[in-house]
Structures are given as structure tokens and as C-alpha cells.
């Protein structure tokens, strides 16, 4: 059997430590697992007429300009479906009526099934799913600095994600393990995600082969066949267009393979206003909408009723430097409008927790807070890149993962109902305290003080003198200690050892097959 790389099991960076019982982190204020629904009416920044204007602008883009499709498989599918296909230029244009008919078959809600059924999650409606960071090339922490993504950090990061119950779903590999061979690294990534996580995880969408390997691994760890997986989807992936107006071959193949097997795809253009889309926000939204609908239509050509998520990632660039900007007012307004567009089509909607800061500092926090509020108040169903994103998506930060977990936990609490009844109105407590009194010692307070308020994970509410005497640590430094504690307390996998053995055999066989075909 091929030897899988070993992951570090660190307490302090670089020093091995045994893994202990899961959920055993004393003193850390971790919220328990819970599915979230958003009780608030989404913010709507555009009128119904303005939404229709963007919709018709998108239809015109698809009918008159079209997209360049680089993959033969996708090009053939569009041709069979009756789209206007120019094989010389690889241009595909869609008739508005045909597009409307295709996207009408997308389900408005669906469930994604984890290997632990208690971790199943629902998309669409008022349901809200928090995902982790996915895809950065680099990883960083305060102790070791910024470095290329590697397998040891990949495994450690996944284990911490597993300990944070406020994160519902892994995001497609929290960082790229660049020390593994490109051709087979997806297998080691999947093996780690399958073994370490009870919650759902995302596969890679750059081609049919990595998707098919993920399907096989998912069936193996759930103990089901492909027919049941079709009825009970477990995998999700993100498919990006190459904005503006291009779908590359591997992305098209990955989307089609996912749709063929009934697994949901997050159809996401990358429309940065001023660079990959018009500088006007309305124009960027029209292009985003056209590209997202194009991907959704392709999935429905492959399998009508295939679950999809409307992915929105419209932001802007710094017009002085060309650098991407996130967590901006334009990002928030784009999120509000994208939510309205997704609801117009009855498709679950994805947004992101994004920032452009190079370090875990105030900029990283306030840009992320803007992005999260814009998404949640806009009615998002999947907050992708929800925890850990740094440096415009180039880096997965251990400390940012913890700071973002605090933001997500606080948002989770905001979404909980405010109880108003005779007991909570506290008349007796007010009478007991009386004019000029205090409430610390009233019976009402003593009954409730332990659970009355949100207890922070990272924030330090002590006075200056106490905080200074205890080391005067910043929030980033406190986050550094928290992720180390979570990693040290991460327990052994709950996956059946017999299943792990079968999984390892599959990974070894696939590596041999890939090597033989090279």
C-alpha cells in the first residue's frame, strides 16, 4: 500500500503532541453545533423593476455576446440542447426563452448529507450555512510566518475546522498542499477530509476525474452506492467562470460530472468591477448574473433538477493599483443585490467572508465584519470562505480562522430569537433592586447569569490593569493560543477503522492507476 504523508500533531508549532479526546478544550467558549435559520427579512437594495433590468441585461449578454466554452464536452452538450454554437470560435449563445426554461428546473432547497447524519445541512429558504476557507496557496501563523501550503498544515487546519462547530462545512481544502504531487494530491486531500471530519466537505471541480474520485470516497465512507448518493447528495464544489465570459475545459467537465451524479455546484463568476467586469456596479452584476445563469443552465442540460447554488463574488478593485478589494461598500451592495437576484430565480445563494488585509489586524476584522453582515443581512444561504481567509484569498491564516469563528459565533447568536415572556420581563427583579439599586445579586440574575449573555471566544473584557498583568495580549495573540489548544485537544477520528482501511486501499490503487496512465 502506498504510504500516505504524515501530518504534524502539534501543540506548539513543530513539537509533536498526542491527540486527546474530542471537544475537550477546557475554558474555551465554543458554541455547540446547530443548524441556523435567518429570521430577518433580507435587505433589498434594488426595486423589482431594477432587478428585472439586470435580468434582461443578462439575457441580452447571453443572447448577443455569449460565452467562450473551451471544453469539448460542454460545447457538445450545449449544441445538443439547441444553443447557438460556433465551433470555430467556441462561442455559445442562449436564447432567452431557452435559458428561462432551463433554470426553472433548479430546486429551491436541498439537503447535503454528512457521514454523521446529525451534521446534515440544508440550503435554500432561510437556512444559513457557514463554510470554512478554501483554496489558498499559502498558510500563515504568528510563530512560523507565511509559507507555501503543505500537507502537514493542511491536516492540522482541517482538524481545527472539525473542532469549531460554528463552521458547518469544510470549504474545499483550506490550503493547497504544494508538497504533494499535483496529479494525486486531491486523493490525499480527500482522504484527510473523509477521515477527520464528520461534517460535509467540498471536492475539487477541475475535471471529471477528481470529481469521480470524490464520489467514490463519499460512497465508501457513508456505506452507500451511487444510486443512493444521487438521491442523497453529499458533495459540493465551486465552479468558477474565467470572467469575463469564458468557461474553461476542466471547470466545465467538473460541473457536468457533478450534475450527472446529482451533486450540487456553486456556480460562481469572479467579477471584480473595473477589471473583470464593468466598473459600474450594475454592469458588474449583469455580467455576474449572465455567467452564473450560464453555469446553472449547463447543469440542467446534463440533469434537469440538479441542485445548484447561485454564487456571487462581485467586488471591486483599487483603481490606483489594480489590486482586488474586499469587504468594501461596493462588496456589500453587490451582496444585497445578488441575494435579490438569486431569490428571483428561486436558487440558494452563496456569498463570502472576504478581506484584502495581509495580516490579522483591524483591517482584516472590519472588512470581514462588513462582508459577513452584508451577506447575512442580504439573506445568504452559504457563507463561503467563512473563516480563515486572508490576503485576498491567497493565504489561510490560523489566527484569522479563530477571529472569524468569533465573528460567526456572534452572528449565530444574533440570529437566535429574543424571548419575551413574564419571566424574561423581570418585574420581580426590578422590584427587588429598587430605585438606585443594582441587579448583580437579585434572584433573577442568580438564576440566569451563567447563560444570560454570549461568552466570547477571543474577546477580552477585563479591565486594563488585569489584561496588562496577564500579558497584554492582542486579539491576534489570543487567537494564536486558542488554535493551538484546539489542535492539541482534537480527538481521534470517529470513522470506523475498517472503513479507513478500505479508504486507504482505494487511495493507493488510484495513485497506482494515475501513475500508470501518466
Helices and strands as residue ranges (DSSP letters): E 36-37, H 48-60, I 61-65, E 67-69, H 72-80, E 84-86, E 91-93, H 96-103, E 110-112, G 117-119, E 121-123, E 127-130, E 138-141, E 145-148, H 151-163, H 185-196, H 208-222, H 226-231, E 236-240, E 246-247, H 249-260, E 264-268, E 272-273, H 281-302, E 308-311, E 315-317, E 324-325, H 329-345, E 348-352, H 362-377, E 382-384, E 389-390, G 391-393, E 395-397, H 398-414, H 422-425, H 427-433, H 443-448, H 464-469, H 475-489, H 497-517
